[in-house]
Amino acid sequence: MRVWARRGSRPRGVRQTEYEWCYVLTAACPGSGQAVGLVMPRLDVPTINRFLRELSGRLAPGVHAVLIRDRAGFHTGEAVDVPPNVTIIELPPYAPELNPVEDL
């Protein structure tokens, strides 16, 4: 960081040490181009459940969605409530290149 100061002085520089994060959850249909997404301030099991409910509610009657996801702790577990019109396929461990949405 550079600041203007008198020669020989040691000015104090303010640095940002705290950051705000956001998490993007998305599901996209490669055939139709339709997508559903949420931008959330945190990523946990309640957020995943909210996303799955939102996705399920936006599907047309008779449509079944298949999601590909990694095995992060907040994606898995008994507390994750997967709707009946959504199927989850888990990626093998250490395979982020198999999920192109990760390049967001």
Helices and strands as residue ranges (DSSP letters): E 23-28, E 35-40, H 45-58, E 65-69, E 86-90, G 96-98, G 100-103
